[in-house]
């Protein structure tokens, strides 16, 4: 069975006397939160003698094997460690004992692989043609810095990289804000990040307080604080990198979708003039509407992130960008699907109405036939093209 502790999750087993004995208590995450159905981070061998599980530290995954009888834990090494930094959905073969996984790295799109007990890796399927050489891909550096209240915040910093171009100047910084809101950026293949690093941007994949992957207490720090600590951490990240000398402090962009879009909008209304531009994809702007319209699997989710809707209704209004839209003054591109049932188009329409009325520079693109995220190739191509054009125009001004 599993038991949570401050470091994440520990494996436990039942002693013959009926006691519950911790098998793994290291400072690492051993399972992601179960907010998406069908997630799996471990599997048993056919004879029940071992458990293969994924351990994560600083957003990097490793495959480990626990021997039940002795409690001994060994990491599976070899090419698995050398090549792959993100692992998903382990499944142990009852016939061969090999472990099948989804695996990737910053320069390796997701593959289906198998690995034996000695660490020998066999590639079974590839998710893309993999035609680019690895020197086209930026590799992240795991960083931390102090945020408000002296607490620590984490992120993955990707420097610009393109072997065909070079520059003597410092790059603009794109701060990516994940959704969830208690999700996580991992050291994995991320085509959006590589799109921007190949075009001269530095990218920070921000794991603000409340993100998964850094222990239960870190994730729980967003309880009652969504709409506060997340945008505080974006601001602290911008200040940290502005002092670092690694980026141009006058050209910082923020970008996010869904819950990440909520944080983008929150930053724009709380810190007007701080960011050069912003990208918001189907961003939540009305927390009350989100609570009433959210799908069944996430029902009552905001009770822990904001508070009970009845007793905390003032917080729902105070933290909803839709009521503060007139504070926005920085250029912002808003992208929305016309069939989005999670964040209906009306939420974006009201933000854009305020921008239009006050003459704030903006782009509003509604994609026909799209929901909460892009599925059509034509939409994805249009999104990247329009985003790049928008940023080029406003970062050059």
PEFENDA-V69109 format. One record per residue. N is the residue number from 1. SS is DSSP state (h for helix, s for strand, l for the rest). NEAR is the number of other C-alpha atoms within 12 Angstrom. Layout:
n = {N N}
ss = {SS SS}
near = {NEAR NEAR}
This chain:
n = {1 2 3 4 5 6 7 8 9 10 11 12 13 14 15 16 17 18 19 20 21 22 23 24 25 26 27 28 29 30 31 32 33 34 35 36 37 38 39 40 41 42 43 44 45 46 47 48 49 50 51 52 53 54 55 56 57 58 59 60 61 62 63 64 65 66 67 68 69 70 71 72 73 74 75 76 77 78 79 80 81 82 83 84 85 86 87 88 89 90 91 92 93 94 95 96 97 98 99 100 101 102 103 104 105 106 107 108 109 110 111 112 113 114 115 116 117 118 119 120 121 122 123 124 125 126 127 128 129 130 131 132 133 134 135 136 137 138 139 140 141 142 143 144 145 146 147 148 149 150 151 152 153 154 155 156 157 158 159 160 161 162 163 164 165 166 167 168 169 170 171 172 173 174 175 176 177 178 179 180 181 182 183 184 185 186 187 188 189 190 191 192 193 194 195 196 197 198 199 200 201 202 203 204 205 206 207 208 209 210 211 212 213 214 215 216 217 218 219 220 221 222 223 224 225 226 227 228 229 230 231 232 233 234 235 236 237 238 239 240 241 242 243 244 245 246 247 248 249 250 251 252 253 254 255 256 257 258 259 260 261 262 263 264 265 266 267 268 269 270 271 272 273 274 275 276 277 278 279 280 281 282 283 284 285 286 287 288 289 290 291 292 293 294 295 296 297 298 299 300 301 302 303 304 305 306 307 308 309 310 311 312 313 314 315 316 317 318 319 320 321 322 323 324 325 326 327 328 329 330 331 332 333 334 335 336 337 338 339 340 341 342 343 344 345 346 347 348 349 350 351 352 353 354 355 356 357 358 359 360 361 362 363 364 365 366 367 368 369 370 371 372 373 374 375 376 377 378 379 380 381 382 383 384 385 386 387 388 389 390 391 392 393 394 395 396 397}
ss = {l s s s s l l s s s s s s s l l l l l s s s l l l l l l s l l l l l l l l l l l l s s s l l l l l s s s s s s s s l l s s s s s s s s l l l l l s s s l l l h h h h h l l s s s s s s s l l l l l l s s s s s s s l l s s s s s s s s l l l l l s s s s s s l l l l l l l h h h l l l l s s s s s s l h h h l s s s s s s s l l l l l l l l l l l l s s s s s s s l l l l l l l l l l l l l h h h h h h h l l l l s s s s s s l l l l l l l l h h h h h l l l l l l l l h h h h h h h h h h h h h h h h l l s s s s s s s s s s s l h h h h h h h h h h h h l l l l l l s s s s s l l l l l h h h h h h h l l h h h l l h h h h h l l l l l l l h h h h h h l l h h h l h h h l l l s s s s s s s l l l l l l l h h h h h h h h h h h h h h l l l s s s s s s l l l l l l l l l h h h h h h h h h h h h h h h h h h h l l}
near = {19 24 22 25 26 22 28 31 35 31 38 24 25 16 13 9 8 9 10 16 22 22 28 34 25 21 21 32 39 45 39 38 29 16 19 13 11 12 18 26 36 34 34 27 26 18 16 16 18 28 37 42 42 42 42 35 27 31 38 35 39 41 47 36 38 33 24 26 17 15 20 18 24 24 24 30 22 19 22 35 25 18 31 37 34 39 46 39 29 36 33 31 21 15 11 16 26 28 44 37 38 38 43 36 34 35 32 36 31 30 32 28 32 33 35 27 27 21 27 21 28 22 24 17 19 18 18 16 12 19 13 15 13 20 18 26 32 38 33 34 23 24 24 27 29 24 24 22 13 11 20 25 37 39 41 37 35 39 32 37 29 25 18 12 13 16 14 10 14 23 32 38 45 48 48 43 49 38 35 35 43 40 32 35 38 41 40 36 33 29 24 29 40 37 27 36 36 28 32 33 39 40 42 48 45 51 45 53 46 41 40 42 41 42 35 30 23 29 37 29 28 33 27 25 29 40 42 30 37 46 42 32 41 48 37 33 44 41 27 29 33 23 15 16 17 27 33 27 26 26 32 40 47 45 46 41 35 40 38 42 45 46 50 52 54 45 48 42 32 30 24 25 23 28 40 37 43 49 47 44 48 46 50 49 47 42 42 32 25 34 30 22 22 22 16 13 13 22 18 21 27 34 27 24 33 34 27 22 25 15 11 20 21 17 27 34 23 24 36 38 37 35 25 26 37 25 23 37 32 36 37 46 43 43 46 41 36 25 20 30 25 35 38 31 33 26 38 38 29 25 43 37 22 24 29 21 16 17 17 26 25 32 35 31 30 31 29 21 18 28 25 29 32 27 17 16 13 15 24 20 17 21 31 26 17 23 34 30 18 29 36 22 19 27 28 14 12}
